[in-house]
Amino acid sequence: MNLNTVRSVHRPASAAEVGHWRDGYAWLAGGTWLFSEPQPSVDTLIDLERLGWPALEATEAGLDIAATCRVAELYHFVAPEEWIAAPLLRACCEALLASFKIWNTATVGGNICMSLPAGAMISLVVGLEGICTLWPPGGEPREVPAASFVTGNHANVLAPGELLRKIRLPASALKKQFAVRRASLTHLGRSAALLIGTRGAAGEWLLTITAATPRPVQIRFAEDPSAASLRAAIDAAIAPSGYFSDVHGTAAYKRHLSYHFAEEIRAELARAGVGP
Ligand SMILES: Cc1cc2nc3c(=O)[nH]c(=O)nc-3n(C[C@H](O)[C@H](O)[C@H](O)COP(=O)(O)OP(=O)(O)OC[C@H]3O[C@@H](n4cnc5c(N)ncnc54)[C@H](O)[C@@H]3O)c2cc1C
């Protein structure tokens, strides 16, 4: 849609070129959300495209994903063999309700900064223990665990004008066994629940619950949990009123899915932990 309050579009070659941040400015990434509804408070778009950040950089430390990396680029990334959790990249891209047009335009950072419960890039980076690098306007970069980035439905830790620069998925997390479950009320619909479980070589166990709750919830165990201890941990982490209700499912439905999928993930990772 035409954003008829927008008077100018800047295409800086560096973040420093933006100068003083003021009300009315908005970062423009893929624009798939920005151009999908009126933005009456926005008069200036600052396009991230010309910043020229490399989309994906794989090193021994892990995978650095630029905020401007397109969902389609992430989908096509070919990971080193030892990163056995890498299929989660594709699984989470596929969990984003989107046509090919959205996939080729929407960015990973835009999805994370939207901070919607059904933001599948959030599920991915939280499930794989990502670290976000943030650039405050005029300040020193800071790092925030992806698990703490989203604070609620459409809410996050970004200060006005603060830029999400990249997300690092540590190699240690990419080398873990994983299990994933997702439900959506409609084929190609937004997720009602998206749960990711990982298990490290020493048995360390992590469950990430997303979409069913307004923000990601994580549950850790030092070793494989029993069904009862996992249930008790979910009871303790999320009150029955703590689930997210919307047109993609009631809170009660999403709560039911969360327990059901958590148990399936527990059983799958327990089998994987036994080895061949
Ligand atoms: C048909 C359709 C289906 C969709 N399905 C889903 C879905 O299933 N799940 C979901 O979560 N969303 C969905 N969306 C919403 C949206 O398109 C996605 O969240 C998308 O990933 C946003 O990315 P973008 O690059 O287009 O962001 P933009 O629209 O460019 O920006 C989104 C917001 O993030 C800010 N922003 C972008 N990049 C940065 C950055 N690096 N640092 C700081 N702020 C930044 C922008 O200022 C803006 O406020 C859908 C949209 C459409 C039109």
The ligand as an SDF file (V2000), in Angstrom:
LIG
                    3D

 53 58  0  0  0  0  0  0  0  0999 V2000
    1.0180  -12.2720    3.7090 C   0  0  0  0  0  0  0  0  0  0  0  0
    1.8480  -11.9900    4.9440 C   0  0  0  0  0  0  0  0  0  0  0  0
    2.1040  -13.0360    5.8130 C   0  0  0  0  0  0  0  0  0  0  0  0
    2.8670  -12.8290    6.9780 C   0  0  0  0  0  0  0  0  0  0  0  0
    3.0830  -13.8790    7.8240 N   0  0  0  0  0  0  0  0  0  0  0  0
    3.7880  -13.6940    8.9570 C   0  0  0  0  0  0  0  0  0  0  0  0
    4.0190  -14.7780    9.8550 C   0  0  0  0  0  0  0  0  0  0  0  0
    3.5770  -15.9020    9.6520 O   0  0  0  0  0  0  0  0  0  0  0  0
    4.7100  -14.5320   10.9940 N   0  0  0  0  0  0  0  0  0  0  0  0
    5.2120  -13.2710   11.2510 C   0  0  0  0  0  0  0  0  0  0  0  0
    5.8920  -13.0890   12.2780 O   0  0  0  0  0  0  0  0  0  0  0  0
    5.0110  -12.2550   10.4170 N   0  0  0  0  0  0  0  0  0  0  0  0
    4.3090  -12.4130    9.2930 C   0  0  0  0  0  0  0  0  0  0  0  0
    4.0810  -11.3520    8.4520 N   0  0  0  0  0  0  0  0  0  0  0  0
    4.5550  -10.0070    8.8610 C   0  0  0  0  0  0  0  0  0  0  0  0
    5.9180   -9.6220    8.1940 C   0  0  0  0  0  0  0  0  0  0  0  0
    5.8020   -9.6690    6.8000 O   0  0  0  0  0  0  0  0  0  0  0  0
    7.0810  -10.5090    8.6310 C   0  0  0  0  0  0  0  0  0  0  0  0
    7.2220  -10.4370   10.0420 O   0  0  0  0  0  0  0  0  0  0  0  0
    8.4000  -10.1600    7.9490 C   0  0  0  0  0  0  0  0  0  0  0  0
    9.3850  -11.1200    8.2890 O   0  0  0  0  0  0  0  0  0  0  0  0
    8.9040   -8.7620    8.2980 C   0  0  0  0  0  0  0  0  0  0  0  0
   10.1650   -8.5920    7.6820 O   0  0  0  0  0  0  0  0  0  0  0  0
   10.4910   -7.3520    6.7360 P   0  0  0  0  0  0  0  0  0  0  0  0
   11.9370   -7.4490    6.3980 O   0  0  0  0  0  0  0  0  0  0  0  0
    9.5680   -7.2620    5.5970 O   0  0  0  0  0  0  0  0  0  0  0  0
   10.2500   -6.1560    7.7740 O   0  0  0  0  0  0  0  0  0  0  0  0
    9.7080   -4.6670    7.5310 P   0  0  0  0  0  0  0  0  0  0  0  0
    8.2730   -4.6720    7.1500 O   0  0  0  0  0  0  0  0  0  0  0  0
   10.6490   -3.8990    6.6760 O   0  0  0  0  0  0  0  0  0  0  0  0
    9.8940   -4.1280    9.0310 O   0  0  0  0  0  0  0  0  0  0  0  0
    9.1430   -4.6780   10.0970 C   0  0  0  0  0  0  0  0  0  0  0  0
    9.4110   -3.8260   11.3650 C   0  0  0  0  0  0  0  0  0  0  0  0
   10.7170   -4.1070   11.8810 O   0  0  0  0  0  0  0  0  0  0  0  0
   11.5290   -2.9000   11.8870 C   0  0  0  0  0  0  0  0  0  0  0  0
   12.8550   -3.3480   11.4770 N   0  0  0  0  0  0  0  0  0  0  0  0
   13.1660   -4.0760   10.3710 C   0  0  0  0  0  0  0  0  0  0  0  0
   14.4780   -4.4090   10.3650 N   0  0  0  0  0  0  0  0  0  0  0  0
   15.0160   -3.8590   11.4950 C   0  0  0  0  0  0  0  0  0  0  0  0
   16.3280   -3.8750   12.0600 C   0  0  0  0  0  0  0  0  0  0  0  0
   17.3560   -4.5110   11.4770 N   0  0  0  0  0  0  0  0  0  0  0  0
   16.5330   -3.2290   13.2450 N   0  0  0  0  0  0  0  0  0  0  0  0
   15.5040   -2.5730   13.8570 C   0  0  0  0  0  0  0  0  0  0  0  0
   14.2350   -2.5470   13.3790 N   0  0  0  0  0  0  0  0  0  0  0  0
   13.9960   -3.1810   12.2020 C   0  0  0  0  0  0  0  0  0  0  0  0
   10.8470   -1.9470   10.9110 C   0  0  0  0  0  0  0  0  0  0  0  0
   11.0970   -0.5860   11.2240 O   0  0  0  0  0  0  0  0  0  0  0  0
    9.3870   -2.3320   11.1310 C   0  0  0  0  0  0  0  0  0  0  0  0
    8.8790   -1.7190   12.3080 O   0  0  0  0  0  0  0  0  0  0  0  0
    3.3520  -11.5310    7.2730 C   0  0  0  0  0  0  0  0  0  0  0  0
    3.1030  -10.4760    6.3720 C   0  0  0  0  0  0  0  0  0  0  0  0
    2.3550  -10.7050    5.2280 C   0  0  0  0  0  0  0  0  0  0  0  0
    2.0930   -9.5290    4.3110 C   0  0  0  0  0  0  0  0  0  0  0  0
  1  2  1  0
  2  3  1  0
  2 52  2  0
  3  4  2  0
  4  5  1  0
  4 50  1  0
  5  6  2  0
  6  7  1  0
  6 13  1  0
  7  8  2  0
  7  9  1  0
  9 10  1  0
 10 11  2  0
 10 12  1  0
 12 13  2  0
 13 14  1  0
 14 15  1  0
 14 50  1  0
 15 16  1  0
 16 17  1  0
 16 18  1  0
 18 19  1  0
 18 20  1  0
 20 21  1  0
 20 22  1  0
 22 23  1  0
 23 24  1  0
 24 25  2  0
 24 26  1  0
 24 27  1  0
 27 28  1  0
 28 29  2  0
 28 30  1  0
 28 31  1  0
 31 32  1  0
 32 33  1  0
 33 34  1  0
 33 48  1  0
 34 35  1  0
 35 36  1  0
 35 46  1  0
 36 37  1  0
 36 45  1  0
 37 38  2  0
 38 39  1  0
 39 40  1  0
 39 45  2  0
 40 41  1  0
 40 42  2  0
 42 43  1  0
 43 44  2  0
 44 45  1  0
 46 47  1  0
 46 48  1  0
 48 49  1  0
 50 51  2  0
 51 52  1  0
 52 53  1  0
M  END
$$$$
